[in-house]
Amino acid sequence: MTKVRKIVILGPQASGKGTQAEFLAREYKLPHISTGEISRREAKKKTRFGKFVAKLINSGFLVPDNIINKIVEKRLRQSDARKGFILDGYPRNLSQAKALDRMTNLDIVIELRIPDGISIMRISGRRVCSCERIYHLKFDPPKKKGICDYCGKKLVIREDETPRAIKKRLSIYHKQTEPLIEYYTKKRILVKVDGRPPIASVKKLIKKTITDFAKIR
């Protein structure tokens, strides 16, 4: 078992953060904490806060720092996250990174790198079902066009994955999240992984990177 237990995965939309975070969570028996999923669950609720979050997400905007910081802090206090975690989608900017520093000490930050063109191509092909199954028209299509294999319901494009929303999200990433690369490089905990190869290849790259990094810690 690796001594690298507190892990953050950075990268633009569709870089594979969620997929690789799930792999790491299983591999190292750590909780996968996705702020995107937490936010989307809130957005589905009919509460005033849920509607506020839904409006932000569907417009391609991010949940304000003060709110997302509290959500993450509350989650990291839970017993399963005290000895380690895989954080996916957080921090997104320097303010959040400094807030996270006050909550815990990270072991490693993994940056998955892909060009914007690949990000847009990957996202534009996604289709989702109300049962939360996710497909891709090119890489993981349903057996029957437009229909979920599991529940038979119609697949749709998420509102935050329309071309307009995608471009806005990428713009926000480049402006707010890329400065984190320098921030964590100075802390000597950042490693870069090519996110362009097939999923299985990226998994191997990440695992080797963590193993090699643990040897010098």
C-alpha positions in Angstrom: 0.0 0.0 0.0 1.4 3.4 -1.0 2.2 6.0 1.6 0.8 8.6 -0.9 -2.7 8.8 0.5 -4.0 12.3 0.0 -4.3 12.9 -3.7 -5.7 15.6 -5.9 -6.4 15.2 -9.6 -6.4 18.3 -11.8 -7.2 18.7 -15.5 -9.6 20.3 -17.9 -13.1 19.0 -18.6 -13.0 15.4 -20.1 -9.4 14.9 -19.2 -10.5 11.7 -17.4 -10.3 13.0 -13.8 -13.4 11.2 -12.7 -12.5 7.9 -14.4 -9.0 7.9 -13.0 -10.1 9.0 -9.6 -12.5 6.0 -9.4 -9.6 3.7 -10.4 -7.3 5.1 -7.7 -10.1 4.9 -5.1 -10.5 1.2 -5.8 -6.8 0.5 -6.1 -5.8 2.2 -2.9 -9.1 1.7 -1.0 -9.7 5.5 -0.6 -12.9 7.5 -0.9 -13.4 9.3 -4.2 -14.6 12.8 -3.5 -16.0 14.6 -6.6 -17.1 18.1 -6.0 -18.8 18.0 -9.4 -21.0 15.1 -8.4 -21.7 16.6 -5.0 -22.8 19.8 -6.7 -25.0 18.0 -9.2 -26.7 16.1 -6.5 -27.5 19.3 -4.8 -28.7 20.8 -8.1 -31.3 18.0 -8.4 -32.9 18.9 -5.1 -35.8 21.3 -5.1 -34.5 23.4 -2.3 -33.6 27.1 -2.8 -29.9 26.2 -2.6 -30.3 23.3 -5.1 -32.0 25.6 -7.6 -29.2 28.2 -7.2 -26.6 25.5 -7.8 -28.5 24.2 -10.8 -28.7 27.6 -12.4 -24.9 28.1 -12.0 -24.0 24.7 -13.4 -26.4 24.9 -16.4 -24.9 28.2 -17.3 -21.4 26.9 -17.2 -20.4 28.8 -14.0 -18.9 27.3 -10.9 -20.3 27.1 -7.3 -18.8 30.0 -5.2 -15.6 29.3 -3.2 -17.2 29.9 0.2 -19.8 27.3 -0.5 -17.6 24.6 -2.1 -14.9 25.1 0.6 -17.5 24.3 3.3 -18.7 21.2 1.4 -15.2 19.8 1.0 -14.2 20.6 4.6 -17.3 18.8 5.9 -16.6 15.8 3.6 -12.9 15.5 4.7 -14.0 15.4 8.3 -15.9 12.1 7.7 -14.2 9.0 9.1 -13.4 7.4 5.8 -11.4 10.4 4.6 -9.3 11.0 7.6 -6.4 8.9 6.4 -6.6 9.6 2.7 -8.8 10.5 -0.2 -8.9 11.1 -4.0 -10.1 14.7 -4.6 -11.5 15.3 -8.1 -12.6 18.7 -9.2 -11.2 20.6 -6.3 -9.4 22.9 -5.8 -10.2 25.0 -8.9 -8.3 28.2 -8.0 -5.7 29.6 -5.7 -8.2 30.6 -3.1 -9.6 27.1 -2.9 -6.0 25.6 -2.8 -5.1 27.8 0.2 -8.4 26.8 1.9 -7.5 23.2 1.3 -4.0 23.8 2.8 -5.8 24.8 6.0 -7.8 21.6 6.0 -5.1 19.1 5.3 -1.6 18.4 3.9 -1.6 16.9 0.4 0.8 14.1 -0.7 0.5 14.6 -4.4 -1.3 16.6 -7.1 -1.7 14.8 -10.5 -2.3 17.0 -13.5 -3.9 15.2 -16.5 -3.0 17.2 -19.6 -5.1 17.3 -22.8 -5.6 19.9 -25.5 -8.9 21.9 -25.7 -9.8 20.2 -29.0 -9.8 16.7 -27.4 -11.7 18.0 -24.4 -14.5 19.4 -26.6 -14.6 16.3 -28.7 -14.9 14.0 -25.7 -17.6 16.1 -24.0 -19.7 16.7 -27.1 -20.1 13.0 -27.6 -21.4 12.3 -24.1 -25.0 11.3 -23.4 -26.5 10.7 -20.0 -29.5 8.9 -18.6 -31.7 9.9 -15.6 -30.4 6.7 -13.9 -27.0 8.3 -14.0 -25.4 6.0 -16.6 -23.1 7.8 -18.9 -22.3 6.9 -22.5 -20.2 8.3 -25.3 -21.3 8.2 -29.0 -17.8 7.2 -30.1 -16.1 5.4 -27.2 -18.9 3.8 -25.3 -22.2 4.0 -27.3 -25.5 2.4 -26.1 -26.6 -0.8 -27.8 -29.7 1.1 -29.2 -29.2 4.6 -30.4 -30.3 7.2 -27.9 -31.6 4.6 -25.4 -30.0 3.5 -22.0 -28.9 -0.1 -22.0 -30.0 -0.5 -18.4 -33.3 1.2 -17.9 -34.5 1.9 -21.4 -35.0 5.6 -20.9 -34.0 8.2 -23.5 -30.4 9.6 -23.3 -29.9 13.3 -23.2 -27.1 15.9 -23.4 -26.5 17.5 -20.0 -27.2 21.2 -20.0 -23.6 22.0 -18.8 -22.2 20.0 -21.7 -23.6 22.0 -24.6 -21.0 23.6 -26.8 -21.6 27.1 -25.3 -21.2 25.8 -21.7 -18.2 23.7 -22.6 -16.3 26.7 -24.0 -17.2 28.7 -20.9 -16.0 26.0 -18.6 -12.7 25.6 -20.5 -12.2 29.4 -20.4 -12.7 29.4 -16.6 -10.3 26.4 -16.2 -7.5 28.2 -18.1 -8.0 31.4 -16.2 -8.5 30.1 -12.7 -7.1 26.5 -12.4 -3.9 26.7 -14.4 -2.2 29.0 -11.9 -2.5 26.0 -9.5 0.1 24.2 -11.6 2.8 26.8 -10.6 1.5 26.8 -7.0 1.8 23.0 -6.5 5.1 22.9 -8.5 6.6 25.2 -6.0 5.4 22.9 -3.3 7.1 20.0 -5.1 4.1 17.8 -5.1 2.9 18.2 -8.7 3.3 15.5 -11.3 2.1 15.7 -14.9 0.5 12.8 -16.8 -0.5 12.7 -20.5 -4.3 12.3 -20.6 -4.6 11.6 -24.3 -3.9 7.8 -24.5 -6.6 5.2 -23.9 -8.0 5.0 -20.4 -6.1 1.8 -19.5 -2.8 3.3 -20.6 -3.4 6.4 -18.5 -4.2 4.2 -15.5 -0.8 2.5 -15.8 0.9 5.9 -16.2 -0.7 7.3 -13.0 0.0 4.2 -10.9 3.7 4.2 -12.0 3.9 7.9 -11.3 2.5 7.5 -7.8 4.8 4.6 -7.1 7.9 6.5 -8.3 6.8 9.6 -6.4 6.4 7.6 -3.2 10.0 6.4 -3.4 11.3 10.0 -3.1 9.0 11.2 -0.4 
